[in-house]
Amino acid sequence: MKPQDAMTNRDNAAIARTLNEALPYLTRYDDAIVVIKLGGHAMGSDEGMASFARDVVLMRTVGINPVIVHGGGPMINAMLDRLGVTSEFVRGKRVTDAETLRVVEMVLGGEINKRIVQAINTAGGRAVGLTGKDADMITCVQDDPDLGFVGTPSEVDPRLLHSLFRDEMIPVIAPIGTGENDETFNINGDTAAGAIAGALKADRLLLLTDVTGVKDATGEVVTQLSASQVRDLTADGTIAGGMIPKTQTALDALAAGVRAVVILDGRVPNAALLELFTSHGAGSLIRSE
């Protein structure tokens, strides 16, 4: 046997083992709802976006109902700078005044949203771009008067999303919502994803980040945690900084009926597929007690 033939046989065997391992998970997630918060690496790289889009199309092809919720902070900052819009900051957070909000809505609901939709359609899927304002999907209350038009979801109406699932469409949602007095609000992407997942009673909420997952006191990634363990790690300072709002989103989503939340590294190729279709997963899975 030639060395090249031996290598080909080993590769084929590895592929076969992977497909065999995936089979029970393919069955397990048939018709499941998986909400994915997209951000970080895949948002800034054409290659990462194309890879993510192929993963999403594969999910839809095997019977999963994926919902994509995206952020876009760096792109918003770049556009504000390009347009010369000066921002005010309160306690380290950008104030979203009326002028800033117009830019936020343009970038999130336009440029970024349509880029993701186009990538999914190019990969063979059928995606539709939305914001939380469409069909009054996300109703908000003002998060903090000092921060202007920044909202927290108070109600999510999932009926439009269920209609899209029936037509095998893939919703791509920009985190913008409507206030009770018809105001427009910018919403944190993780928060919006958690609220949408809760309203859908999703099987999984995947929070794609640029970190490897939740780490313990030794710096090792914890692959599975309960809600009480998350609270304990937060109380003793192990979970700190930017991981706190992500784990809080996870806890809120679980309380709303999401089966499990996974914080995973979006820089890893095919991270979402590895999480859903392999035994070892790809991040930190958080469940209720």
C-alpha positions as CSV (number, residue, x, y, z in Angstrom):
1,M,0.0,0.0,0.0
2,K,1.3,3.4,-0.9
3,P,1.8,5.9,1.9
4,Q,-0.8,8.3,0.3
5,D,-3.3,5.4,0.2
6,A,-2.7,4.7,3.9
7,M,-3.2,8.4,4.7
8,T,-6.5,8.5,2.7
9,N,-7.8,5.4,4.5
10,R,-7.0,6.9,7.9
11,D,-8.7,10.1,6.9
12,N,-11.8,8.2,5.7
13,A,-11.9,6.2,8.9
14,A,-11.8,9.4,10.9
15,I,-14.6,10.9,8.9
16,A,-16.7,7.8,9.3
17,R,-16.1,7.8,13.1
18,T,-17.2,11.5,13.2
19,L,-20.3,10.9,11.3
20,N,-21.1,7.8,13.4
21,E,-20.6,9.8,16.6
22,A,-22.9,12.6,15.3
23,L,-25.8,10.3,14.5
24,P,-27.5,10.2,17.9
25,Y,-27.1,14.0,18.2
26,L,-28.7,14.5,14.8
27,T,-31.7,12.5,16.0
28,R,-31.7,14.3,19.3
29,Y,-31.9,17.8,17.8
30,D,-34.4,17.1,15.1
31,D,-36.9,20.0,15.1
32,A,-35.1,21.6,18.1
33,I,-34.8,25.4,18.3
34,V,-31.2,26.7,18.7
35,V,-30.6,30.4,19.2
36,I,-27.1,31.5,18.4
37,K,-25.6,34.9,19.5
38,L,-23.0,35.7,16.8
39,G,-20.2,38.1,17.6
40,G,-16.4,38.3,17.8
41,H,-14.2,36.5,15.3
42,A,-16.9,35.4,12.8
43,M,-18.2,38.9,12.6
44,G,-14.9,40.5,11.5
45,S,-13.6,37.9,9.1
46,D,-15.0,36.9,5.7
47,E,-13.6,33.4,6.1
48,G,-15.1,33.1,9.6
49,M,-18.5,34.4,8.4
50,A,-18.5,31.9,5.5
51,S,-17.7,29.0,7.8
52,F,-20.4,30.1,10.3
53,A,-22.9,30.4,7.5
54,R,-22.2,26.8,6.3
55,D,-22.6,25.5,9.8
56,V,-26.0,27.2,10.1
57,V,-27.2,25.8,6.8
58,L,-26.1,22.3,7.8
59,M,-28.1,22.7,11.1
60,R,-31.2,23.7,9.1
61,T,-30.6,20.8,6.6
62,V,-30.6,18.2,9.4
63,G,-33.8,19.6,10.9
64,I,-32.7,22.1,13.5
65,N,-34.5,25.5,13.6
66,P,-31.6,28.0,14.1
67,V,-32.1,31.6,15.0
68,I,-29.2,34.0,14.7
69,V,-29.0,37.1,16.9
70,H,-26.0,39.4,16.2
71,G,-24.2,42.3,17.7
72,G,-21.8,44.7,16.0
73,G,-20.2,47.0,18.5
74,P,-16.8,47.5,16.6
75,M,-18.7,48.2,13.3
76,I,-20.9,50.8,15.1
77,N,-17.9,52.4,16.6
78,A,-16.1,52.6,13.2
79,M,-19.2,54.2,11.6
80,L,-19.6,56.7,14.4
81,D,-16.0,57.7,13.9
82,R,-16.3,57.9,10.2
83,L,-19.4,60.1,10.4
84,G,-17.8,62.3,13.1
85,V,-20.5,61.5,15.7
86,T,-19.1,62.4,19.1
87,S,-20.2,60.1,21.9
88,E,-20.7,60.8,25.6
89,F,-19.8,58.1,28.1
90,V,-21.4,57.5,31.5
91,R,-19.7,55.0,33.9
92,G,-17.7,53.6,30.9
93,K,-20.8,53.0,28.8
94,R,-21.7,54.9,25.6
95,V,-24.8,57.1,25.8
96,T,-27.1,56.3,22.9
97,D,-28.7,59.6,22.0
98,A,-31.0,60.1,19.0
99,E,-28.1,60.7,16.6
100,T,-26.1,57.7,17.8
101,L,-29.3,55.6,17.6
102,R,-29.8,56.4,13.9
103,V,-26.3,55.1,13.2
104,V,-26.8,52.0,15.4
105,E,-30.0,51.1,13.6
106,M,-28.4,51.7,10.2
107,V,-25.4,49.5,11.0
108,L,-27.1,46.7,12.9
109,G,-30.3,46.5,10.9
110,G,-28.6,47.2,7.5
111,E,-25.0,46.6,6.9
112,I,-24.3,43.8,9.4
113,N,-27.7,42.1,9.2
114,K,-27.7,41.8,5.4
115,R,-24.1,40.6,5.4
116,I,-25.0,37.6,7.6
117,V,-28.2,37.0,5.5
118,Q,-26.2,37.0,2.3
119,A,-23.5,34.7,3.7
120,I,-26.2,32.1,4.7
121,N,-28.0,32.4,1.4
122,T,-24.7,32.0,-0.5
123,A,-24.1,28.8,1.5
124,G,-27.4,27.4,0.3
125,G,-29.8,28.4,3.1
126,R,-32.8,30.7,3.1
127,A,-32.3,33.5,5.6
128,V,-34.4,36.5,6.3
129,G,-33.1,39.6,8.0
130,L,-35.1,41.2,10.8
131,T,-34.9,43.5,13.8
132,G,-36.8,43.2,17.0
133,K,-39.1,46.0,15.7
134,D,-40.5,43.7,13.0
135,A,-44.0,42.5,14.0
136,D,-43.4,44.1,17.4
137,M,-41.2,41.1,18.2
138,I,-39.2,42.8,21.0
139,T,-40.8,45.3,23.3
140,C,-38.4,47.2,25.6
141,V,-38.2,49.3,28.6
142,Q,-35.4,51.9,29.1
143,D,-32.4,50.3,30.8
144,D,-31.0,53.4,32.4
145,P,-32.1,57.0,31.7
146,D,-28.5,58.2,31.8
147,L,-27.7,55.9,28.9
148,G,-30.4,57.2,26.6
149,F,-32.0,54.8,24.1
150,V,-30.7,51.6,25.6
151,G,-33.4,49.0,26.3
152,T,-34.0,45.8,28.1
153,P,-36.6,43.4,26.6
154,S,-39.8,43.3,28.6
155,E,-41.7,41.1,26.2
156,V,-40.9,39.0,23.2
157,D,-43.5,37.8,20.7
158,P,-42.2,34.7,19.0
159,R,-45.1,34.1,16.5
160,L,-43.2,35.5,13.5
161,L,-40.3,33.2,14.2
162,H,-42.5,30.1,14.5
163,S,-44.0,31.1,11.1
164,L,-40.5,31.3,9.6
165,F,-39.6,27.9,11.1
166,R,-42.6,26.3,9.3
167,D,-41.3,27.7,6.0
168,E,-37.7,26.4,6.8
169,M,-36.4,29.9,6.9
170,I,-33.5,31.1,9.1
171,P,-34.2,34.3,11.0
172,V,-31.3,36.7,11.4
173,I,-32.2,39.3,14.1
174,A,-30.5,42.6,14.9
175,P,-30.9,43.6,18.6
176,I,-33.2,46.6,18.2
177,G,-36.6,46.9,19.9
178,T,-39.6,49.1,20.3
179,G,-40.6,50.9,23.5
180,E,-44.1,51.2,24.8
181,N,-44.4,54.6,23.4
182,D,-43.0,53.6,20.0
183,E,-39.4,54.6,20.8
184,T,-36.6,52.7,19.2
185,F,-34.1,51.0,21.6
186,N,-30.7,49.5,21.2
187,I,-30.3,46.2,23.1
188,N,-27.2,44.4,24.2
189,G,-26.8,41.4,21.8
190,D,-26.4,38.8,24.5
191,T,-29.5,40.1,26.3
192,A,-31.6,40.1,23.2
193,A,-30.5,36.5,22.3
194,G,-31.3,35.4,25.9
195,A,-34.8,37.0,25.8
196,I,-35.6,35.5,22.4
197,A,-34.4,32.0,23.5
198,G,-36.5,32.3,26.6
199,A,-39.6,33.2,24.6
200,L,-39.0,30.3,22.2
201,K,-38.3,27.9,25.1
202,A,-35.2,27.0,23.0
203,D,-33.4,23.7,23.4
204,R,-30.0,25.6,23.3
205,L,-28.7,29.1,23.5
206,L,-25.2,29.3,22.1
207,L,-23.2,32.4,23.0
208,L,-20.3,32.6,20.6
209,T,-17.5,34.7,22.2
210,D,-13.7,35.3,21.8
211,V,-12.9,33.4,25.0
212,T,-12.7,29.6,25.6
213,G,-15.5,29.5,28.1
214,V,-16.1,29.8,31.9
215,K,-12.9,29.2,33.9
216,D,-12.5,28.0,37.4
217,A,-10.1,29.5,40.0
218,T,-7.2,27.6,38.4
219,G,-7.8,29.0,35.0
220,E,-9.2,25.8,33.5
221,V,-12.3,25.8,31.4
222,V,-15.3,24.2,33.2
223,T,-17.2,22.2,30.6
224,Q,-20.5,21.8,32.7
225,L,-21.9,24.0,35.4
226,S,-25.2,24.2,37.2
227,A,-26.9,27.5,37.8
228,S,-26.0,27.4,41.5
229,Q,-22.3,26.8,40.6
230,V,-22.4,29.9,38.4
231,R,-23.8,31.9,41.2
232,D,-21.1,30.6,43.6
233,L,-18.3,31.3,41.2
234,T,-19.6,34.8,40.7
235,A,-19.9,35.5,44.4
236,D,-16.3,34.4,45.1
237,G,-15.0,36.5,42.2
238,T,-13.9,33.6,40.0
239,I,-16.4,34.7,37.3
240,A,-15.6,38.4,36.8
241,G,-15.5,41.2,34.3
242,G,-17.1,40.6,30.9
243,M,-18.0,37.1,31.8
244,I,-20.6,38.3,34.4
245,P,-23.2,39.6,31.9
246,K,-22.8,36.5,29.8
247,T,-23.4,34.1,32.7
248,Q,-26.3,36.3,33.9
249,T,-27.8,36.1,30.4
250,A,-27.5,32.3,30.8
251,L,-29.2,32.3,34.2
252,D,-32.0,34.5,32.9
253,A,-32.5,32.3,29.9
254,L,-32.6,29.1,32.0
255,A,-35.2,30.7,34.3
256,A,-37.3,31.5,31.2
257,G,-37.4,27.9,30.1
258,V,-34.3,27.4,27.9
259,R,-33.0,23.8,28.3
260,A,-29.3,24.7,28.4
261,V,-26.9,27.6,27.5
262,V,-23.4,27.2,26.2
263,I,-20.7,29.8,26.3
264,L,-18.2,28.8,23.6
265,D,-15.2,30.1,21.7
266,G,-16.4,31.3,18.3
267,R,-12.7,31.4,17.1
268,V,-12.7,27.6,16.9
269,P,-13.7,26.4,13.5
270,N,-17.2,24.8,13.4
271,A,-17.6,25.5,17.2
272,A,-21.4,25.3,17.1
273,L,-21.3,22.0,15.2
274,L,-18.8,20.6,17.7
275,E,-21.0,21.6,20.6
276,L,-24.2,20.2,19.1
277,F,-23.0,17.0,17.4
278,T,-20.1,15.6,19.4
279,S,-19.8,14.1,22.9
280,H,-17.1,16.5,24.1
281,G,-18.8,19.7,23.1
282,A,-16.9,23.0,22.6
283,G,-17.4,25.2,25.6
284,S,-19.1,25.7,29.0
285,L,-22.6,24.2,29.2
286,I,-24.8,25.7,31.9
287,R,-28.0,23.9,33.0
288,S,-30.6,24.5,35.7
289,E,-30.3,22.5,38.9
